[in-house]
Amino acid sequence: MSARIVVVSGSAREESKVHDVVRIAATTARAAGAEVREVLLHALALPMMDHGDPSQGELACVKVVRESAAWANGFILVTPEYHGNMSGCLKNWFDFLYLELAGKLAGVIAVTGGGCGDMSITAVKNSFAWCHGFTLPFHAAARGPDFKDGALASARVNDRIQRIAYDVARYAPVLHKTFNEARELGAGQESGVAGMHL
Ligand SMILES: Cc1cc2nc3c(=O)[nH]c(=O)nc-3n(C[C@H](O)[C@H](O)[C@H](O)COP(=O)(O)O)c2cc1C
């Protein structure tokens, strides 16, 4: 099984530094042999998720989000840090999803003004876990001073982003295959979390 990775840009704005990080992550994941799709939330213009409005499921932008997440076995999620949290538009992406993320692997990267990114990274990891997904045990943060003219200039951060992309490509297919095998066991305790998603 090969890696199928969705790289999500969690920025609502076109000029965002997030896009250069997405470019590096996607290029590296392709170099690692993965099939890659990029979901650029500023271009999709998703509506605010309304749980009481099932007609949102018919919108082309919502179908892109749900179908790409169902297709993927791994994710690289890139968020700008806003007020010590992930961006509203990335949280909105999560709110359109649940089981599409279960049993899959995510790498998480934050772009901050100057903070260490721990708060937004933890927020993204929490939401992914609450959808029963797994996250890499390390992450990356690119701060404002790490960029020059909108491009990432820090070799140290670039190195970390590439390690994340290689690891998501390496482990995502293995994890998802194992999760699917566990699901085959049925709903009993021996299937673990996978049996909760039949
Ligand atoms: C509403 C808002 C809240 C922010 N909160 C933080 C923050 O908590 N910590 C931080 O380091 N930077 C913060 N920033 C700065 C952004 O993280 C920084 O601009 C980052 O580059 C976001 O990506 P972009 O501006 O390139 O789209 C904030 C910016 C905005 C607009």
The ligand as a MOL file (V3000), in Angstrom:
LIG
                    3D

  0  0  0     0  0            999 V3000
M  V30 BEGIN CTAB
M  V30 COUNTS 31 33 0 0 0
M  V30 BEGIN ATOM
M  V30 1 C -5.6730 37.0310 14.8900 0
M  V30 2 C -4.2220 36.6920 14.9880 0
M  V30 3 C -3.7470 36.0490 16.1170 0
M  V30 4 C -2.3920 35.7140 16.2550 0
M  V30 5 N -1.9550 35.0490 17.3480 0
M  V30 6 C -0.6550 34.6890 17.4350 0
M  V30 7 C -0.1940 33.9390 18.5540 0
M  V30 8 O -0.9410 33.5870 19.4570 0
M  V30 9 N 1.1260 33.6090 18.5990 0
M  V30 10 C 2.0040 33.9690 17.6060 0
M  V30 11 O 3.1830 33.6520 17.7160 0
M  V30 12 N 1.5790 34.6600 16.5190 0
M  V30 13 C 0.2800 35.0220 16.4040 0
M  V30 14 N -0.1670 35.6900 15.2980 0
M  V30 15 C 0.7540 35.9130 14.1920 0
M  V30 16 C 0.5890 34.8010 13.1250 0
M  V30 17 O 0.7760 33.5130 13.6960 0
M  V30 18 C 1.5430 35.0150 11.9750 0
M  V30 19 O 1.1300 36.1570 11.2670 0
M  V30 20 C 1.6530 33.8170 11.0700 0
M  V30 21 O 2.5950 34.1340 10.0970 0
M  V30 22 C 0.3080 33.4790 10.4950 0
M  V30 23 O 0.4010 33.1880 9.1690 0
M  V30 24 P 0.2320 34.3350 8.0640 0
M  V30 25 O 0.1540 35.6490 8.8030 0
M  V30 26 O 1.4700 34.2380 7.2510 0
M  V30 27 O -1.0200 33.9770 7.3610 0
M  V30 28 C -1.5030 36.0480 15.1840 0
M  V30 29 C -1.9920 36.7090 14.0400 0
M  V30 30 C -3.3240 37.0140 13.9430 0
M  V30 31 C -3.8210 37.6880 12.6900 0
M  V30 END ATOM
M  V30 BEGIN BOND
M  V30 1 1 1 2
M  V30 2 1 2 3
M  V30 3 2 2 30
M  V30 4 2 3 4
M  V30 5 1 4 5
M  V30 6 1 4 28
M  V30 7 2 5 6
M  V30 8 1 6 7
M  V30 9 1 6 13
M  V30 10 2 7 8
M  V30 11 1 7 9
M  V30 12 1 9 10
M  V30 13 2 10 11
M  V30 14 1 10 12
M  V30 15 2 12 13
M  V30 16 1 13 14
M  V30 17 1 14 15
M  V30 18 1 14 28
M  V30 19 1 15 16
M  V30 20 1 16 17
M  V30 21 1 16 18
M  V30 22 1 18 19
M  V30 23 1 18 20
M  V30 24 1 20 21
M  V30 25 1 20 22
M  V30 26 1 22 23
M  V30 27 1 23 24
M  V30 28 2 24 25
M  V30 29 1 24 26
M  V30 30 1 24 27
M  V30 31 2 28 29
M  V30 32 1 29 30
M  V30 33 1 30 31
M  V30 END BOND
M  V30 END CTAB
M  END
